[in-house]
Amino acid sequence: MEAAMNASKRDASRAAFSPVFSIDECRRIARAYDGSPQSIDRLLTQWSAQKPGLKRRHITRAAQRGGYRPDIARRRWTESENAWLLQHWSSLSDTELAAALGRPAGAIQQHYRRLRSTVASPAERTFSLGALRRLTGVDPREWRDFIRRGWLESGGGPRDRKAGRAVQVSAEAVLALLQAHPEVLNYERATDEARLALNLARLPAPPRFKRVTCRSRPCRQQGGTAFWAPIYAAPRCPRCGRLTSRLSTLAQYRVQAENAAESAAADRSP
Ligand SMILES: [Zn+2]
Protein backbone atom coordinates (compact mmCIF):
# COMPACT_ATOMS: atom_id res chain seq x y z
CA MET A 1 0.00 0.00 0.00
CA GLU A 2 2.73 2.37 1.03
CA ALA A 3 4.82 1.27 -1.93
CA ALA A 4 1.90 1.89 -4.29
CA MET A 5 1.40 5.36 -2.86
CA ASN A 6 5.04 6.15 -3.31
CA ALA A 7 4.92 4.94 -6.85
CA SER A 8 1.92 7.08 -7.65
CA LYS A 9 3.59 10.04 -5.94
CA ARG A 10 6.66 9.45 -8.07
CA ASP A 11 4.50 9.29 -11.19
CA ALA A 12 2.74 12.46 -10.20
CA SER A 13 5.97 14.28 -9.60
CA ARG A 14 7.45 12.97 -12.84
CA ALA A 15 4.36 14.09 -14.73
CA ALA A 16 4.49 17.43 -13.01
CA PHE A 17 8.01 18.09 -14.22
CA SER A 18 7.67 16.70 -17.67
CA PRO A 19 6.41 18.69 -20.64
CA VAL A 20 4.41 15.61 -21.60
CA PHE A 21 0.74 15.89 -20.86
CA SER A 22 -1.63 13.16 -19.75
CA ILE A 23 -4.53 12.43 -22.05
CA ASP A 24 -6.89 14.25 -19.67
CA GLU A 25 -4.65 17.29 -19.73
CA CYS A 26 -4.53 17.10 -23.51
CA ARG A 27 -8.32 17.14 -23.65
CA ARG A 28 -8.43 20.19 -21.39
CA ILE A 29 -5.86 21.90 -23.60
CA ALA A 30 -7.74 20.98 -26.76
CA ARG A 31 -10.90 22.59 -25.35
CA ALA A 32 -9.05 25.83 -24.59
CA TYR A 33 -7.10 25.86 -27.85
CA ASP A 34 -8.42 27.52 -30.99
CA GLY A 35 -5.37 27.39 -33.24
CA SER A 36 -4.47 31.04 -32.70
CA PRO A 37 -1.04 32.09 -31.43
CA GLN A 38 -2.80 33.92 -28.62
CA SER A 39 -4.36 30.75 -27.31
CA ILE A 40 -0.94 29.05 -27.39
CA ASP A 41 0.55 31.94 -25.41
CA ARG A 42 -2.28 31.74 -22.92
CA LEU A 43 -1.93 27.98 -22.44
CA LEU A 44 1.83 28.24 -22.25
CA THR A 45 1.57 30.72 -19.40
CA GLN A 46 -1.11 28.65 -17.72
CA TRP A 47 0.83 25.34 -17.81
CA SER A 48 4.42 26.55 -17.49
CA ALA A 49 4.36 26.56 -13.69
CA GLN A 50 3.47 22.86 -13.63
CA LYS A 51 5.58 21.88 -16.64
CA PRO A 52 8.94 23.61 -16.57
CA GLY A 53 10.61 23.79 -19.95
CA LEU A 54 7.28 23.74 -21.71
CA LYS A 55 7.46 24.84 -25.35
CA ARG A 56 4.84 26.06 -27.81
CA ARG A 57 5.10 22.81 -29.75
CA HIS A 58 4.13 20.83 -26.63
CA ILE A 59 0.92 22.84 -26.43
CA THR A 60 0.02 22.34 -30.08
CA ARG A 61 0.82 18.61 -29.89
CA ALA A 62 -1.19 18.24 -26.72
CA ALA A 63 -4.12 20.03 -28.34
CA GLN A 64 -3.98 17.65 -31.27
CA ARG A 65 -3.71 14.62 -28.99
CA GLY A 66 -6.65 16.00 -27.02
CA GLY A 67 -8.80 16.08 -30.14
CA TYR A 68 -8.26 19.57 -31.57
CA ARG A 69 -8.51 19.60 -35.38
CA PRO A 70 -7.70 22.81 -37.23
CA ASP A 71 -10.23 23.79 -39.86
CA ILE A 72 -7.61 25.09 -42.27
CA ALA A 73 -9.80 25.51 -45.29
CA ARG A 74 -12.32 27.70 -43.58
CA ARG A 75 -10.07 29.51 -41.16
CA ARG A 76 -9.45 33.04 -42.31
CA TRP A 77 -6.39 34.92 -41.15
CA THR A 78 -7.27 37.27 -38.34
CA GLU A 79 -5.70 40.68 -37.82
CA SER A 80 -3.90 39.45 -34.72
CA GLU A 81 -2.53 36.43 -36.58
CA ASN A 82 -1.27 38.76 -39.31
CA ALA A 83 0.43 41.00 -36.78
CA TRP A 84 1.91 38.00 -34.99
CA LEU A 85 3.22 36.51 -38.24
CA LEU A 86 4.89 39.76 -39.33
CA GLN A 87 6.53 40.03 -35.92
CA HIS A 88 7.82 36.46 -35.68
CA TRP A 89 8.48 35.51 -39.29
CA SER A 90 12.20 36.08 -39.27
CA SER A 91 12.91 34.62 -35.82
CA LEU A 92 11.01 31.32 -36.06
CA SER A 93 11.58 28.34 -38.33
CA ASP A 94 8.94 27.13 -40.78
CA THR A 95 8.15 24.24 -38.44
CA GLU A 96 7.72 26.54 -35.46
CA LEU A 97 5.53 28.91 -37.44
CA ALA A 98 3.40 26.02 -38.66
CA ALA A 99 3.05 24.64 -35.13
CA ALA A 100 2.24 28.04 -33.65
CA LEU A 101 -0.32 28.96 -36.26
CA GLY A 102 -1.73 25.48 -36.84
CA ARG A 103 -1.38 25.92 -40.61
CA PRO A 104 0.81 24.27 -43.23
CA ALA A 105 4.20 25.96 -43.75
CA GLY A 106 3.50 26.51 -47.45
CA ALA A 107 0.25 28.33 -46.71
CA ILE A 108 2.04 30.49 -44.16
CA GLN A 109 4.79 31.46 -46.62
CA GLN A 110 2.29 32.32 -49.28
CA HIS A 111 0.23 34.38 -46.87
CA TYR A 112 3.33 36.14 -45.54
CA ARG A 113 4.38 37.29 -49.01
CA ARG A 114 0.92 38.61 -49.70
CA LEU A 115 0.83 40.28 -46.32
CA ARG A 116 4.12 42.08 -46.77
CA SER A 117 2.96 43.57 -50.01
CA THR A 118 -0.28 44.98 -48.62
CA VAL A 119 0.43 45.73 -44.96
CA ALA A 120 3.73 47.58 -45.25
CA SER A 121 3.60 51.33 -45.79
CA PRO A 122 3.82 52.36 -49.47
CA ALA A 123 7.47 53.33 -49.12
CA GLU A 124 8.44 49.93 -47.71
CA ARG A 125 6.23 47.78 -49.90
CA THR A 126 8.23 45.57 -52.19
CA PHE A 127 7.17 42.95 -54.68
CA SER A 128 8.81 39.98 -56.29
CA LEU A 129 8.46 39.86 -60.07
CA GLY A 130 6.05 36.95 -59.61
CA ALA A 131 3.91 39.08 -57.31
CA LEU A 132 3.93 41.84 -59.93
CA ARG A 133 2.75 39.39 -62.56
CA ARG A 134 -0.06 38.27 -60.27
CA LEU A 135 -1.08 41.89 -59.70
CA THR A 136 -0.69 43.27 -63.21
CA GLY A 137 -0.46 40.38 -65.66
CA VAL A 138 2.89 41.72 -66.90
CA ASP A 139 5.42 38.89 -67.20
CA PRO A 140 8.62 38.75 -65.08
CA ARG A 141 10.66 38.73 -68.32
CA GLU A 142 9.24 42.13 -69.14
CA TRP A 143 9.93 43.46 -65.65
CA ARG A 144 13.52 42.25 -65.98
CA ASP A 145 13.73 44.00 -69.34
CA PHE A 146 12.59 47.26 -67.70
CA ILE A 147 15.27 46.81 -65.05
CA ARG A 148 17.94 46.15 -67.71
CA ARG A 149 16.89 49.26 -69.60
CA GLY A 150 17.31 51.28 -66.42
CA TRP A 151 13.62 52.18 -66.40
CA LEU A 152 12.85 50.33 -63.18
CA GLU A 153 14.77 50.48 -59.95
CA SER A 154 15.16 47.18 -58.16
CA GLY A 155 16.82 45.81 -55.09
CA GLY A 156 17.83 42.51 -53.56
CA GLY A 157 14.83 42.78 -51.28
CA PRO A 158 14.64 42.96 -47.51
CA ARG A 159 17.25 41.10 -45.49
CA ASP A 160 15.08 38.12 -45.14
CA ARG A 161 16.36 34.59 -45.34
CA LYS A 162 13.15 33.25 -46.81
CA ALA A 163 12.83 35.87 -49.51
CA GLY A 164 16.28 34.75 -50.66
CA ARG A 165 17.96 36.97 -53.17
CA ALA A 166 14.99 37.31 -55.48
CA VAL A 167 14.62 40.65 -57.20
CA GLN A 168 12.37 42.98 -55.26
CA VAL A 169 10.74 46.08 -56.67
CA SER A 170 9.12 48.79 -54.60
CA ALA A 171 5.67 50.21 -55.31
CA GLU A 172 7.38 53.60 -55.64
CA ALA A 173 9.66 52.25 -58.36
CA VAL A 174 6.67 50.81 -60.26
CA LEU A 175 4.93 54.19 -60.04
CA ALA A 176 8.05 55.94 -61.33
CA LEU A 177 8.20 53.47 -64.24
CA LEU A 178 4.53 53.99 -65.13
CA GLN A 179 4.91 57.74 -64.92
CA ALA A 180 7.87 57.67 -67.32
CA HIS A 181 6.48 54.84 -69.50
CA PRO A 182 2.69 54.69 -69.26
CA GLU A 183 2.53 52.23 -72.17
CA VAL A 184 3.84 49.48 -69.86
CA LEU A 185 0.49 48.84 -68.19
CA ASN A 186 -3.12 49.90 -68.69
CA TYR A 187 -3.31 50.98 -65.07
CA GLU A 188 -6.80 52.44 -65.36
CA ARG A 189 -8.02 48.90 -65.99
CA ALA A 190 -5.98 47.34 -63.16
CA THR A 191 -7.69 45.22 -60.52
CA ASP A 192 -8.66 46.80 -57.22
CA GLU A 193 -5.97 44.75 -55.53
CA ALA A 194 -3.26 46.07 -57.87
CA ARG A 195 -4.60 49.60 -57.53
CA LEU A 196 -4.32 49.40 -53.75
CA ALA A 197 -1.04 47.52 -53.54
CA LEU A 198 0.76 49.72 -56.07
CA ASN A 199 -0.98 52.99 -55.24
CA LEU A 200 -2.02 53.38 -58.88
CA ALA A 201 -4.58 56.06 -58.06
CA ARG A 202 -1.67 58.47 -57.75
CA LEU A 203 -0.94 58.26 -61.48
CA PRO A 204 -2.31 60.85 -63.90
CA ALA A 205 -4.56 59.80 -66.78
CA PRO A 206 -2.37 58.14 -69.40
CA PRO A 207 -1.57 59.90 -72.71
CA ARG A 208 -3.34 58.44 -75.72
CA PHE A 209 -0.39 57.95 -78.04
CA LYS A 210 3.19 56.79 -77.84
CA ARG A 211 6.03 57.12 -80.32
CA VAL A 212 7.63 53.76 -80.99
CA THR A 213 10.59 52.80 -83.13
CA CYS A 214 10.75 49.94 -85.60
CA ARG A 215 14.18 48.34 -85.64
CA SER A 216 13.53 45.55 -88.12
CA ARG A 217 16.40 44.90 -90.53
CA PRO A 218 15.05 47.06 -93.41
CA CYS A 219 14.14 49.88 -91.01
CA ARG A 220 17.36 49.68 -89.01
CA GLN A 221 19.30 50.46 -92.17
CA GLN A 222 17.45 53.77 -92.20
CA GLY A 223 18.32 54.33 -88.54
CA GLY A 224 14.96 52.92 -87.39
CA THR A 225 11.46 54.09 -88.18
CA ALA A 226 9.72 56.08 -85.48
CA PHE A 227 5.96 56.42 -85.61
CA TRP A 228 2.97 57.20 -83.41
CA ALA A 229 0.66 54.47 -82.17
CA PRO A 230 -2.23 54.23 -79.67
CA ILE A 231 -0.80 54.00 -76.15
CA TYR A 232 -1.57 50.31 -75.48
CA ALA A 233 -1.30 49.02 -79.05
CA ALA A 234 1.07 46.31 -80.20
CA PRO A 235 2.01 48.50 -83.16
CA ARG A 236 2.84 47.54 -86.73
CA CYS A 237 5.43 49.54 -88.62
CA PRO A 238 3.86 51.59 -91.42
CA ARG A 239 7.10 51.38 -93.42
CA CYS A 240 7.96 47.66 -93.34
CA GLY A 241 4.70 46.24 -91.97
CA ARG A 242 6.31 44.32 -89.12
CA LEU A 243 5.25 44.20 -85.51
CA THR A 244 7.20 46.71 -83.45
CA SER A 245 8.02 46.72 -79.75
CA ARG A 246 5.14 48.21 -77.76
CA LEU A 247 7.63 50.20 -75.71
CA SER A 248 8.44 53.80 -76.46
CA THR A 249 12.22 53.76 -76.18
CA LEU A 250 12.06 57.47 -77.01
CA ALA A 251 9.68 57.98 -74.07
CA GLN A 252 7.57 60.33 -76.23
CA TYR A 253 3.84 60.63 -75.69
CA ARG A 254 0.96 62.71 -76.91
CA VAL A 255 -2.49 63.35 -75.62
CA GLN A 256 -3.93 64.65 -78.87
CA ALA A 257 -5.33 62.33 -81.49
CA GLU A 258 -4.55 64.48 -84.56
CA ASN A 259 -0.81 64.21 -84.05
CA ALA A 260 -0.96 60.45 -84.18
CA ALA A 261 -1.48 60.54 -87.93
CA GLU A 262 2.01 61.92 -88.45
CA SER A 263 3.66 59.76 -91.06
CA ALA A 264 6.59 57.53 -90.37
CA ALA A 265 8.34 58.80 -93.46
CA ALA A 266 8.48 62.30 -92.04
CA ASP A 267 9.80 60.98 -88.82
CA ARG A 268 12.87 58.88 -89.14
CA SER A 269 14.82 59.85 -86.11
CA PRO A 270 15.91 56.79 -84.10
ZN1 LIG B 1 9.76 48.95 -89.88
Residues whose N, C-alpha, C, O or C-beta is under 5 A from the ligand:
A	BS01	ZN	C214 S216 C219 T225 C237 R239 C240 G241
